[in-house]
Amino acid sequence: MGTREHLAGRMADAVVRRIVGRRLAEVRDESRVRQAVHRILTENFQAEDRLEADARALMLDHAKQIKDSASDYRRVFTLVKAKLARDRGFTL
């Protein structure tokens, strides 16, 4: 099981526990709800991975300009990723 997969499982457990514990929703089948939350989180992690890959590819296309500008790679990456996320309606 990958790190992200494990993290999604732990997060799903925590979310379902809080929903049930605080009685925020009537849950008849905790296992089924946990699976749904896990699936949603996994899809979100995958979408973020694709977003990061696209940001890296875009930065590679402009590597010379970034190098010449003496910008911090991490800062530029964060800005590019945030811009792509906004354009795609993805919340980071």
N, C-alpha and C positions, 0 to 999 in steps of 0.2 A: 504494500500500500504506500503510495507516494505521500510526501509531506503535505501537499495541498489537499489530497484526498483525506488524509488523517485529520487535518485541521477542519475541513468541511464537516466531517463526522462529529468532531468535538463541539463545533459551533452549533450544529443541528441539535445535538443533545441538550446543550445549554438553552437554546431558544425554546425548545419544546418544554423543558422543565420549567422555565419561567412562565410560559403561556399557561401551562396547567396549574402551576403553583399559585399564580396570581389570578387565576380564573378569568383570563382575558378572552378566552374562547372556549366553547364546549368542544372537547376533544374526545371522540369515542374510540379512536384507534391511534394511540400514540405512535406506534411503529410506522403506520402509514404516513402520518404527519411528519415524523422524523425523516422518512425517506424523501418526501416531497421537499422539505427544507434542504436536505442534503443535496438533492439534485439541483435545486436553484442555486445554492452556493457554489457547487461544482461548475455549473454553467457560467456563473459570474467570474469565477477564477479563470476559466478558459478564455472568456472574452477579454479579461484583463491581460492575459498572456499574449493573445493576438494583438491587442493594442500596443503592448510593449514591443513586440516584434516589428510591427509597422513603424513605430517611432524610431527604432534602431535602424531599420531600412531607410527611412527618410533621412536620418542623420548621416548615414553612410553616403547617400547621394550628394550630400552637402558637406562632406568631411573636410575638404580643403578650405571652404569658407569658414567653417567653425574653427579650424586650426589657426587660420590667419587672423581671426577676430580675437584670439586669446581668451575665449570664453571658457568657463568651467564646464566640462563635459556633463557632469551630473546635473548641473543647473539647467543646461540646455535640454538635456533628456527629459527632465521633469516638466519643463515648459512645453516641449513638443508633445509629450504624452497628455498633458492637461488639455492642450488645444485639440488634439485628435479626439479625446474623450468628449469634450464639449460639442464638437462637430457631429459626433455620433450619438449624442444624447446619453452617454454613459456616465454614471456617477462614480467618481473615485472615492 
